[in-house]
Amino acid sequence: MQAEEREKLLQRLRRIEGQVRGLQRMLSEEQYCVDILVQIAAVRAALDQVGLAVFQNHSRQCIQQALDEEKGPEAMEQLMQALNRFIK
């Protein structure tokens, strides 16, 4: 993963961390449950975007490297397992 991409993902994760702290605060302040659920959905969506970016990076860079090293079938199996875990 390139340094610029890594930094963007780290920034996203820091934002998500802030959202989670906000959720903790909302719960401790006993805010309206629907508002909390909306924020949980937002955190999930943000994490999904980070996961998708990591998956895309892996698909482009790591799979190409595996193909170059003639390890394509093993890399594809690993990719499919990772995708399965990600989408569940």
N, C-alpha and C positions, 0 to 999 in steps of 0.2 A: 504494500500500500504506500502510495506516495505521501510525503510529509504534509502536503497541503490538504489532501483528502483526510488524512488522520486528524489533523487539527480541526477541520470542519466537524468531523464526527465527535471529537472530544467536546467541542463547543455545544453541539446538540445535546450530548449526554449531560453536560453541566446544566443546561436549561431544564432538562427532564428532572435532574436532581432537585432543582429549585421547585419544580411543579410538585414533586413528591413531598418535599418539605411543606409546601402549601397545603397539600392534602392532609398531612399530619395536623397542621394548625386548624384546618377546617373541622376535622374530627374532634380535636380537643375543645374547640369552641362550640361544638354541637350545632354546626351550621346545617342548613336544609339538606336532607339526604339526596334529593334530585340534583342539587348543585354539586355535591360530592361525586355522584355518579357521572356527571358530565365531565368533571375534571379527571376522573379515572379513565374515561374513554379517551380523553385528550392525551393522557400519558401513554396509554396503550398504542394509540396511533403514532405518536412520536417515536416510541420504541420500535414499532414495526418499520418505520422509515429508516431508522439507523440499521436495523437488521437487514433490510433490503439492500442498503448501500454496501454493507459488509459482504453480503451474499453476492452482489454484482461484482464487487472487486475480486472476490475469490474466484468467481466464474471466469472472469477475464484473465487474471494474472496467474493464479495458481494452476488452473486447468491447462492453460497454454504451456506453462513450464512442465507440467506432467506429460503433456503430449510430446514436447521436445525431448524429454527423457525416456520416451516410449513406455510411460506408465499410465497411459490414457484410461484403460479399463478400470484400474483401481481408483484413479482420481474421479472418474464418473460415478462409481459406486459410492464413494465418500461424499460427493456432491449431492447425490440423490438422498442419502441418509441425512445430510445436513438440511436439505430442503424439507424433508419430511418432519424433522424436529421443529424447524422454523414455522411451518404452517399449522402445526397442531396447537 
